[in-house]
Amino acid sequence: MKKYLLILVLIVLASQNTFSQEKKYDFNFDRFNQKNNKRIKDSANYFLAMPDSKDKSYYIYKLANLFFFSNSDSAIYYFKIAEQVAQSSNFQEILPEIHIDLANSYGMMKSNQSIALYYNTITKQEYEKLKVKQVYPDFNIMINYSRMGSSTKTKKILEKITPLKRMGTSQDIANVVDFLTSDKSSYITGATIPVDGGLRLLSQAAIFKN
């Protein structure tokens, strides 16, 4: 029960920022209402006119989230602007948040699973670089693969390219989570523990070639 609770907590935390920007900034994004298009448009123009900075990237990222469920095209448009500003401002901490939302935005479109896979892969690499422990990028990558073909075909592909020659299971993930939540992992911190059957040993080019 303990390990499944941890997985749930990780997923909930993943939907929030890994850093508390709301405490840093006085701007209240809750006052925006999806029905009030004029206020959103005025705010978008205001944010876009700001000089590139971490603040601008964060504001536009939050703006993009307003369109996440209602208008995927607008969400993607603003996420990409936030990405460009974050990169020019060296705002590395927000990039995985932007990229996971871009992956989810594309993932909701059945014809864009390959782009979603691209952003999920980038997200995983960025979290590893930041030494943030996350489980869900691996789940998202597997979901993208499954949506790109039938489950049988996907299974065969993964079994072929995975060094251990088999699909991963939920128990494989649970075993690692169980270990990380036990006293046996008390001296582990800032580590990335891949549970992918050795896929990370292969380059992305090799994976797609196979």
C-alpha positions as CSV (number, residue, x, y, z in Angstrom):
1,M,0.0,0.0,0.0
2,K,2.9,2.3,0.9
3,K,4.5,2.0,-2.5
4,Y,1.3,2.7,-4.4
5,L,0.6,5.8,-2.2
6,L,4.1,7.1,-3.1
7,I,3.4,6.7,-6.8
8,L,0.1,8.6,-6.4
9,V,1.9,11.4,-4.6
10,L,4.6,11.6,-7.3
11,I,1.9,11.9,-10.0
12,V,0.1,14.7,-8.1
13,L,3.4,16.5,-7.5
14,A,4.2,16.1,-11.2
15,S,1.2,18.2,-12.1
16,Q,2.6,21.0,-10.0
17,N,5.8,23.0,-10.3
18,T,8.8,21.5,-8.7
19,F,9.6,24.9,-7.4
20,S,7.2,27.3,-5.6
21,Q,6.9,30.1,-8.0
22,E,3.5,31.2,-6.7
23,K,5.2,32.2,-3.4
24,K,7.9,34.2,-5.3
25,Y,5.5,36.2,-7.5
26,D,2.7,38.4,-6.4
27,F,0.8,37.8,-9.7
28,N,-2.4,35.8,-9.0
29,F,-3.2,33.5,-11.9
30,D,-6.4,32.3,-10.3
31,R,-8.1,35.6,-11.1
32,F,-8.1,34.6,-14.8
33,N,-11.2,33.0,-16.1
34,Q,-11.4,31.0,-19.3
35,K,-14.7,32.8,-20.1
36,N,-13.0,36.2,-19.9
37,N,-11.2,36.1,-23.2
38,K,-10.4,39.9,-23.2
39,R,-8.5,39.8,-20.0
40,I,-6.6,36.7,-21.1
41,K,-5.7,38.4,-24.4
42,D,-4.7,41.6,-22.7
43,S,-2.5,39.7,-20.3
44,A,-0.9,37.7,-23.1
45,N,0.0,40.9,-24.9
46,Y,1.5,42.3,-21.7
47,F,3.6,39.2,-21.0
48,L,4.8,38.9,-24.6
49,A,5.9,42.6,-24.5
50,M,8.1,41.9,-21.5
51,P,11.9,41.5,-22.0
52,D,13.1,37.9,-21.9
53,S,13.6,36.8,-18.3
54,K,12.7,33.9,-16.0
55,D,9.6,35.8,-14.9
56,K,8.4,36.1,-18.5
57,S,8.9,32.4,-19.1
58,Y,7.0,31.5,-16.0
59,Y,4.1,33.9,-16.7
60,I,3.7,32.6,-20.3
61,Y,4.0,29.0,-19.1
62,K,1.1,29.6,-16.7
63,L,-0.8,31.4,-19.5
64,A,-0.4,28.3,-21.7
65,N,-1.9,26.1,-19.0
66,L,-5.1,28.2,-19.2
67,F,-5.6,26.7,-22.7
68,F,-4.5,23.2,-21.9
69,F,-7.9,21.6,-22.0
70,S,-9.8,24.0,-24.1
71,N,-7.5,24.9,-27.0
72,S,-4.5,22.6,-27.7
73,D,-3.2,24.8,-30.5
74,S,-3.0,27.9,-28.3
75,A,-1.5,25.9,-25.4
76,I,1.2,24.6,-27.6
77,Y,1.8,28.0,-29.1
78,Y,2.4,29.6,-25.6
79,F,4.3,26.6,-24.3
80,K,6.8,26.9,-27.1
81,I,7.2,30.7,-26.5
82,A,7.8,29.9,-22.8
83,E,10.4,27.3,-23.9
84,Q,12.2,29.8,-26.1
85,V,12.3,32.4,-23.3
86,A,13.4,29.9,-20.7
87,Q,16.3,28.8,-22.9
88,S,17.4,32.3,-23.6
89,S,17.2,33.1,-19.9
90,N,18.9,29.9,-18.8
91,F,15.8,28.9,-16.8
92,Q,16.7,25.2,-16.7
93,E,14.3,24.3,-13.8
94,I,11.2,25.1,-15.7
95,L,12.1,23.4,-19.0
96,P,11.0,19.9,-17.9
97,E,7.7,21.3,-16.7
98,I,7.2,23.0,-20.1
99,H,8.2,19.9,-22.1
100,I,6.0,17.5,-20.1
101,D,3.0,19.8,-20.8
102,L,4.0,20.0,-24.5
103,A,4.2,16.2,-24.6
104,N,0.8,15.9,-23.0
105,S,-0.7,18.5,-25.3
106,Y,0.6,16.7,-28.4
107,G,-0.3,13.3,-26.8
108,M,-4.0,14.3,-26.7
109,M,-3.8,14.5,-30.5
110,K,-3.8,10.9,-31.9
111,S,-1.7,12.0,-35.0
112,N,1.1,13.6,-32.9
113,Q,2.3,10.7,-30.8
114,S,5.8,10.9,-32.2
115,I,6.2,14.5,-31.2
116,A,4.8,13.7,-27.8
117,L,7.4,10.9,-27.5
118,Y,10.1,13.4,-28.4
119,Y,9.1,15.8,-25.6
120,N,8.7,13.0,-23.1
121,T,12.2,11.8,-23.9
122,I,13.6,15.3,-23.5
123,T,11.7,15.7,-20.2
124,K,13.3,12.5,-18.8
125,Q,16.8,13.6,-19.8
126,E,16.2,17.0,-18.2
127,Y,15.0,15.6,-14.9
128,E,18.1,13.3,-14.9
129,K,20.3,16.4,-15.5
130,L,18.6,18.2,-12.6
131,K,18.9,15.1,-10.4
132,V,15.2,15.1,-9.8
133,K,13.6,11.7,-9.0
134,Q,10.6,11.1,-11.3
135,V,8.8,8.0,-12.4
136,Y,6.2,9.3,-14.7
137,P,8.3,10.2,-17.8
138,D,9.0,6.5,-18.3
139,F,5.2,5.7,-18.1
140,N,4.5,8.5,-20.7
141,I,7.1,7.2,-23.1
142,M,5.6,3.7,-23.0
143,I,2.1,5.2,-23.5
144,N,3.4,7.0,-26.6
145,Y,4.9,3.8,-28.0
146,S,1.6,2.0,-27.4
147,R,-0.4,4.7,-29.1
148,M,1.8,4.6,-32.2
149,G,0.7,1.1,-33.0
150,S,-1.3,-1.9,-31.7
151,S,-0.4,-3.2,-28.3
152,T,0.8,-6.5,-29.8
153,K,3.1,-4.7,-32.3
154,T,4.4,-2.3,-29.6
155,K,5.2,-5.2,-27.3
156,K,7.1,-7.0,-30.0
157,I,9.0,-3.8,-30.8
158,L,9.9,-3.1,-27.2
159,E,11.0,-6.7,-26.7
160,K,13.2,-6.5,-29.7
161,I,15.0,-3.3,-28.8
162,T,15.2,-3.8,-25.0
163,P,18.5,-5.4,-24.0
164,L,16.7,-7.7,-21.5
165,K,14.3,-8.7,-24.4
166,R,11.1,-8.4,-22.4
167,M,8.5,-5.7,-21.5
168,G,8.7,-4.0,-18.2
169,T,5.9,-4.6,-15.7
170,S,4.2,-2.5,-13.0
171,Q,5.9,-4.8,-10.5
172,D,9.3,-3.8,-11.9
173,I,8.5,-0.2,-11.0
174,A,6.9,-1.1,-7.7
175,N,10.0,-3.0,-6.6
176,V,12.2,0.1,-7.1
177,V,9.6,2.3,-5.4
178,D,9.4,-0.2,-2.5
179,F,13.2,0.0,-2.2
180,L,13.4,3.8,-2.3
181,T,10.7,4.1,0.5
182,S,12.5,1.6,2.7
183,D,15.4,2.2,5.1
184,K,17.7,0.3,2.8
185,S,17.8,3.4,0.5
186,S,18.5,5.9,3.4
187,Y,21.9,6.8,2.0
188,I,20.7,7.4,-1.6
189,T,19.9,10.9,-2.7
190,G,20.1,12.8,-6.0
191,A,20.2,9.6,-8.0
192,T,18.5,8.5,-11.1
193,I,17.5,4.8,-11.1
194,P,16.3,3.7,-14.6
195,V,13.8,0.9,-14.8
196,D,13.8,0.3,-18.5
197,G,15.4,-3.0,-19.1
198,G,18.6,-1.3,-20.4
199,L,16.9,1.0,-23.0
200,R,18.9,4.0,-21.7
201,L,22.0,2.2,-22.8
202,L,20.9,2.7,-26.4
203,S,20.9,6.0,-28.2
204,Q,17.6,7.4,-29.5
205,A,18.9,6.9,-33.0
206,A,19.5,3.2,-32.4
207,I,16.1,2.8,-30.9
208,F,14.2,4.4,-33.8
209,K,16.5,2.5,-36.3
210,N,15.5,-0.8,-34.7
